[in-house]
Amino acid sequence: MYKNLRAEMAREGITMVDISEFLNVRYATVNDKVNGKYRFYYDEALMIKKHFFPNCSLEYLFEKEDEIETEDESEQQVVCL
């Protein structure tokens, strides 16, 4: 699952319907990808980042939950401005 992407979507009020319409793909496809069943292609991730989250880094948004290191909150890098 892309926990950071989901968090930013919630903060900005962006829905999976919004993303599916923007990418011109089915809702189920976006749902499967956001939940980690399938991966986002680089071009999809880049388009989502540029259109919906220009102030967030690509690495932050599309970091998979199992890749997130256990760091103290104070040591985490600012990734959205």
Contacts in CASP RR format, 6 or more apart in sequence:
PFRMAT RR
TARGET T0000
AUTHOR 0000-0000-0000
METHOD contacts of the structure
MODEL  1
MYKNLRAEMAREGITMVDISEFLNVRYATVNDKVNGKYRFYYDEALMIKK
HFFPNCSLEYLFEKEDEIETEDESEQQVVCL
1 34 0 8 1.000
1 35 0 8 1.000
1 36 0 8 1.000
1 64 0 8 1.000
1 65 0 8 1.000
2 33 0 8 1.000
2 34 0 8 1.000
2 36 0 8 1.000
2 40 0 8 1.000
2 61 0 8 1.000
2 62 0 8 1.000
2 63 0 8 1.000
2 64 0 8 1.000
2 65 0 8 1.000
3 63 0 8 1.000
3 65 0 8 1.000
3 68 0 8 1.000
4 56 0 8 1.000
4 60 0 8 1.000
4 61 0 8 1.000
4 62 0 8 1.000
4 63 0 8 1.000
4 79 0 8 1.000
5 34 0 8 1.000
5 48 0 8 1.000
5 61 0 8 1.000
5 62 0 8 1.000
6 34 0 8 1.000
8 14 0 8 1.000
8 52 0 8 1.000
8 53 0 8 1.000
8 56 0 8 1.000
8 61 0 8 1.000
8 80 0 8 1.000
9 15 0 8 1.000
9 16 0 8 1.000
9 19 0 8 1.000
9 34 0 8 1.000
9 52 0 8 1.000
12 52 0 8 1.000
12 53 0 8 1.000
14 52 0 8 1.000
16 27 0 8 1.000
16 30 0 8 1.000
16 31 0 8 1.000
16 34 0 8 1.000
17 27 0 8 1.000
18 52 0 8 1.000
19 30 0 8 1.000
19 34 0 8 1.000
19 48 0 8 1.000
19 52 0 8 1.000
20 26 0 8 1.000
20 27 0 8 1.000
20 29 0 8 1.000
20 30 0 8 1.000
22 47 0 8 1.000
22 48 0 8 1.000
22 51 0 8 1.000
22 52 0 8 1.000
23 30 0 8 1.000
23 44 0 8 1.000
23 47 0 8 1.000
23 48 0 8 1.000
29 38 0 8 1.000
32 38 0 8 1.000
33 39 0 8 1.000
33 40 0 8 1.000
33 44 0 8 1.000
36 64 0 8 1.000
40 48 0 8 1.000
40 62 0 8 1.000
45 58 0 8 1.000
45 61 0 8 1.000
45 62 0 8 1.000
46 58 0 8 1.000
48 61 0 8 1.000
49 56 0 8 1.000
49 58 0 8 1.000
49 61 0 8 1.000
49 62 0 8 1.000
53 61 0 8 1.000
53 80 0 8 1.000
55 80 0 8 1.000
55 81 0 8 1.000
56 79 0 8 1.000
56 80 0 8 1.000
57 79 0 8 1.000
57 80 0 8 1.000
59 79 0 8 1.000
60 79 0 8 1.000
60 80 0 8 1.000
END
